[in-house]
Amino acid sequence: MFRKILFLIYFTFCNYCFSQNQFDKIKLSHSNSIMANSGINITLEPIKIGKHRMKIIVDSKKNHYTRNLSNKEYTAIYRSVLKINPKSLYIISNNKDTLTTNCIDGFSTIMTIFRNNKKETYFVDCLSKMDKYKNERKDFWHATKLIFEAANVKIKELED
């Protein structure tokens, strides 16, 4: 009897921990204010409430579609989003990087994460493929790239 109760407590604890490791929703918006209708919105959300399967919704001027994410894709996105350090995203430059300080009218990328009834929003201006080499932005760049790949969207600013 003691083993059954111990197993039940262990199972409940593991189930609780696993359910806390999921995002309720992730929204990614990528747009350029100079170019009309250049924005794309990508949303990752559960297929059904309480389920651990996720779907991805892509909405832009030319496309609107939905597809289910594999566990492998979602796990990669989840882990990369957890690595984002929000304090480092707002560092402007150390005056050694001219790409960051001279970016004019570049794309804006906003990632909003909904988790445990909380909302976190990350904003990066002028995201480019060079950001994968910068300690301040590489985690955000990687998470954004994984979301675009899962959505089957190609963004030339992020291409290798």
C-alpha positions in Angstrom: 0.0 0.0 0.0 2.8 2.3 0.9 4.4 1.7 -2.6 1.2 2.6 -4.3 0.9 5.8 -2.5 4.5 6.7 -3.1 4.1 5.9 -6.8 1.0 8.0 -7.0 2.8 11.0 -5.4 5.7 10.5 -7.7 3.5 10.3 -10.8 1.5 13.4 -9.8 4.7 15.3 -9.1 6.2 14.4 -12.5 3.0 15.2 -14.3 2.8 18.5 -12.6 6.5 19.3 -13.5 6.0 18.3 -17.1 2.8 20.4 -17.5 4.7 23.5 -16.0 7.4 23.1 -18.7 5.1 24.0 -21.5 4.3 27.4 -23.0 0.6 28.3 -23.2 1.4 30.1 -26.4 4.3 31.8 -28.3 3.7 34.6 -30.8 6.3 35.9 -33.2 5.9 39.0 -35.3 8.4 40.1 -37.9 7.8 43.3 -39.9 9.3 46.4 -41.5 7.5 49.7 -40.9 8.8 51.1 -44.2 7.4 48.3 -46.4 3.7 48.0 -46.5 2.2 44.6 -45.6 5.6 43.1 -45.0 4.7 41.6 -41.7 4.4 38.0 -40.8 2.8 36.6 -37.6 3.5 33.1 -36.4 1.7 31.6 -33.4 2.5 28.3 -31.6 -0.3 27.0 -29.4 -1.7 23.7 -28.1 -4.0 21.8 -30.3 -6.4 21.2 -27.4 -6.3 22.7 -23.9 -4.4 20.3 -21.6 -2.7 18.4 -24.5 1.0 18.5 -25.0 0.8 18.6 -28.8 1.3 22.0 -30.5 0.3 23.6 -33.8 1.8 26.5 -35.6 -0.3 29.2 -37.3 1.3 31.3 -40.0 -0.4 34.6 -41.1 0.9 37.0 -43.6 -0.3 39.0 -46.6 0.3 36.0 -49.0 -0.2 33.0 -46.7 -2.5 31.8 -44.0 -2.1 28.2 -42.9 -1.8 25.9 -39.9 0.1 22.7 -39.3 0.9 20.4 -36.4 4.4 20.5 -34.9 6.4 17.4 -34.1 7.6 16.8 -30.6 11.2 17.2 -31.8 10.4 20.6 -33.4 8.6 21.9 -30.4 11.3 20.6 -27.9 14.0 22.4 -29.9 12.0 25.7 -30.0 11.1 25.3 -26.3 14.7 24.8 -25.2 16.0 27.7 -27.4 13.3 30.1 -26.0 14.3 29.2 -22.5 17.9 30.2 -23.2 16.9 33.8 -24.1 18.3 36.3 -21.7 16.0 39.3 -21.8 18.4 41.6 -20.1 21.0 41.2 -22.9 18.6 42.0 -25.8 18.4 45.7 -24.9 22.1 46.4 -25.0 22.5 48.8 -28.0 26.2 48.3 -28.8 29.7 48.6 -27.4 30.6 50.9 -30.3 32.6 48.1 -32.0 29.7 46.8 -34.0 28.6 49.1 -36.7 25.9 46.9 -38.0 23.8 47.3 -34.8 24.4 51.0 -34.5 23.9 51.9 -38.1 20.8 49.9 -38.8 18.2 52.2 -40.3 14.6 51.0 -41.0 15.4 47.4 -40.5 13.0 44.6 -39.5 11.5 44.5 -36.0 11.0 41.1 -34.4 8.7 40.7 -31.4 8.4 37.4 -29.5 5.6 37.1 -26.9 5.6 34.1 -24.6 2.5 33.2 -22.6 3.3 30.9 -19.7 1.6 30.2 -16.4 -0.7 33.2 -16.8 2.2 35.5 -17.4 3.2 37.3 -20.5 6.9 38.0 -21.5 7.6 40.1 -24.6 11.1 40.3 -26.2 11.8 43.0 -28.9 14.8 43.0 -31.2 15.3 45.6 -33.9 17.4 44.9 -37.0 17.7 41.1 -36.5 20.2 39.7 -39.0 22.3 36.6 -39.7 25.2 38.3 -38.1 23.4 38.1 -34.7 24.2 34.4 -34.4 27.7 35.4 -33.6 26.8 38.0 -31.0 26.5 36.8 -27.4 23.7 39.3 -26.6 21.4 38.2 -29.4 22.4 34.7 -30.5 19.8 32.9 -28.4 17.0 35.1 -29.7 18.3 34.7 -33.2 18.4 30.9 -32.8 14.9 30.7 -31.3 13.5 32.9 -34.1 15.2 30.9 -36.8 13.8 27.6 -35.4 10.3 29.1 -35.3 10.6 30.3 -38.9 11.9 26.9 -40.0 9.0 25.1 -38.3 6.6 27.4 -40.0 8.3 26.8 -43.4 9.0 30.5 -43.8 12.2 31.8 -45.3 13.4 35.1 -44.1 16.5 36.3 -46.1 17.8 38.4 -43.1 18.2 35.2 -41.1 19.6 32.9 -43.7 23.1 31.5 -43.4 
